[in-house]
Amino acid sequence: MTNVKTANVNLHNGVQMPILGLGAFEIEGDVADAVLSAIRIGYRLIDTATLYNNEAGVGEGVRRAIELGLAQREELFVTTKVWKSELGYEKTLAAFDRSFAELGLDYVDLYLIHWPDTDELNLETWKALIELQKQGRVKSIGVSNFEPEQIAYITEQTGVKPVVNQVEYNPERDRRELLSYCREHDIQLQAWGPLGKGRLLGLPLFAEIGTKYNKTPAQVILRWHIQNDVTTIPKSSREDRMRENAEIFDFELTQEEMSRISALGE
């Protein structure tokens, strides 16, 4: 049976990326401990960013997990991002050097432009990411919070398209046109804020569907993401919540249930 350890998608550059990851934005308490707990449960993707100010803790958690034999480095997928204040070719290269040092890992699996700016800045930053990938310090490169026209511009100018676009995506923010564009161009959409910062959990629809499968509302929502071919990075500091979020590979929503959930975004 598929589980959180073995569930991956193939990116268009041939790299495998876990379907489910741990988002490290505003994790409370010791970040290294949280990352270690997630890897022990079976998570293989950890998502951080310069803006989160916890790259050092993420790197420490990953290294400890490897030292304890919980996973090999090549099994783990670490994402970080360059923030808006550091866009531009030289500034991005310098920003990556700092992130690289903070993480303390021998490479980064995915490096993203965290938020778009002007076409010119986006392009210069994208060229820096292409250079980092050539150097081998970054395995894959992508974007976050980009719209189709912004993706099209950097792709047309460089001939290199992102492997991932990470955006806010959930049943109330069902980005259908963006999802359609990414599917058409073989770019993996990845969801941040998949549970709507918790506000979706109280909706009766998710309790009703969850009762049928003996699943929580969060598990139903995350399952909806996966069946829409959207990978996702719910955040949690609590081990029990991490475990709950990971237990979504042993049931399947019907097409009617998928449609009822999607209707929330209309």
N, C-alpha and C positions, 0 to 999 in steps of 0.2 A: 504493500500500500504506500502511496506517496505520503511523505511527511515533510516537515519543515527542513530537514537536513538534505533531502534529495530533490526538492521542488525548485527547478530552475527554468529560466527562459534563455533562448539563444539570441544574443544581440547580433546586429547585422555584420559585425566584424569578427564573428565566430566565437566570441567570449560568452561563457555562461554566467548569468547573473541570478542570484536567488530571487524567487517570487516575493518572499516576505522578508523584511528586515526590521531592525530596531532603529527608530529615529531617536537621535540623541539631543534634540532641541529641548532646552529647559528641563533636562533630567535633574531630579532633586537628589541630594545626597552625593555619595561617592560614585562618580561616573565610571571609574575603573571597575568597581564592584558590580555595577549594573551591567556593564558590557560582559564581564566574566559570567554573571548569572545567565545572561541571554545566550551566550555561546554554550554554556553547560546544558541549557534546555534544548538547544539544537539550532538556534539562529546562526546564520552564516554571513549575513549582511549587516554591517553597522554603518549608519549614515550620520556624518557630522558636517561641520562647516567652520570656517574662520569666525563667522559671526557668533557661533554658539559658545566660543571661548572655552571649549573643553576638548580640543584635539589631543592634548597631552594625556588626559584621562582616558580617552578612547584608545590611544596607542598603548598605554600601560595595560589596559584590560585585555587587549588583543595579545600582547606579548606574554602576559601571565597565563592566558588560556593555552598558548602554544607551549610554554614551559611546563604546564601541568599535563600536557598530552591530550587536551580536550579537542584539538583540531590542528591540522597542519596549516601553515601559512597559505598554501595554494588553495585550500578549501574555503578560506575566508575572503570576504569581499568588502573592502573599506572605501567608502565614498567621502570626499570632502569638497568644499566649494570656495571659490573666490568671491568676495563681497564687492558691492558696487563702488565703494571708495577706492578699490585697488584695480579697477579695470584699466586696460591699456597694455601694450605689449610688454614693456620693461617692468611696469608696476606689477603685472600679473606674475611674471617670472620671479620677481622678488617675493611676492606674496606666497607663491608656491614653495619657495625655499624655506620660508618661515613655517608653513604648514608641515612640510616634510620633516623639519627638525622637531617640531612639536610632537608629531605622531611617532617619530622614532622607528619607522618601518622602512624596509628596503625598497618598497614601491607602494604606490596608491593605485587601487583598482579602477576607480572612476573619479575624474575631476570635472566639476561642473561650473559654468558661469552661473552664479547664484541668482542674479536678477538682471534683466536686460537694461541697457541705457540707450544711447544713440546708436544708429547703424555703424558709425565710424568706430566708436569705442567697442561695440560688440565684435566687430570684425578684427580689430587689433588684438583684442583679448583672445578671440578664437584662434588667431594665428599663433599666439603664445601657447595655447593648449596643444595645438598641433605639434609645435616644437618640443614640448614636454613629452608628448607621446613618442616622438622620434627618438628622444633621449632614453626612453625605456623606463623612466621614473613613474610614468602614468601608463596604465594598460589600455584604458578607454576614456573617451572624452565626450561630454554632453553639455546640456543646458538645463536651466530651471526657470520656470515662470515665463517662458518664451511663447509668443504667438506664431502662427504659421508663417506670416510674412517676414518675421525676424529670423526664423530658422531658414527660410528660403534664401534670404540675402547672404548670410554667412556661408551657406552651402554653395550658392552660385559663384561667389567670389573666390572660394578656396578649393572647390571640388571635394570637400570633406564634409559629410553630414554628421550630426550628433547621433550617438547610439541611444541616448535617453533624453527625454524631456520630463523633468520632475515638476509637477504642478499641484495646486490644491484641487482635489477631486474627491467627491463623495456623492451619495444619492441626491443631496440637495444642490450640489454644484457639479452636475453631470455635463462635462465639457464635450458634448457629442461631436461638434464640428472639429474641435482640436483632436479628439481621439480618432476621428475618421481620417484626418490629415496625417497623423502619425502612423496609423496603420498602413495607409497608402504608400508612405515613404519608408516603411520598415524602421520606424523610430519607436522605441519602447516608451510608452507613457508610464510614469511612476507617480503614485499618489502620496502627497503629504496631506496631513489633516484628514485622513480617511474617515474618522468618526465624527467629523464636524466639531472638533474640540469638545466632544462629549455631549453636545446638545441633541444629537440624533438618537442617543441611546434610550431616551424615554418615549419615543414614538411607539404607539400601540402596534403598528404593523410589524415591527421587528420582534416584539414580544410574542405576537401571534405566530409568526413563522418559526421563531426559535423554539416555541413549545412543541411544535410538530417534530422537530429534529433533536430535541433535548439540547439545544444550543442557546447561548446568550445572544442578546441583541448585537453586541460587538462582533461576535463570530458570524452572525448572519450578514452584517454589513461588509466585513472583510471578505467573506465568501463571494458576495456580489461583485466586489472588485476583481477578484481572481477570474471569475467566469466572464468578466468583460475584458479579459486579457490585459488588465492593469496591475502592475506590481505595486506593492504598498509598504510603507514604513511607519506603522503606528508607534508612538512613543509611550514608554512606561518606565517608571522607576521601580515598580513592584514586581517581584518574581512571579507571584500568582497571576497577575494580569498579563505578564509576558507569556506565561504558559497558556492562559486562556486564548490570547490572540493567535497563538501558534496552532491551536487545535481546530483547524478549519479544512483539513485535507481528507476528512472521512465522511463527508456528506456532500450532496449536490442539490442546488436549488432548481426548481422546475422553471420552464420558460415563462409560465404565468407569474410565478413569484418574482422572477427577474424583472418582468415588465411592470409589475405593481411597484417594485422598489424604484425602478427608473422613472416612473411617473411622478415621483416626488420632485424631480428636477424640472418638470415642465411648467 
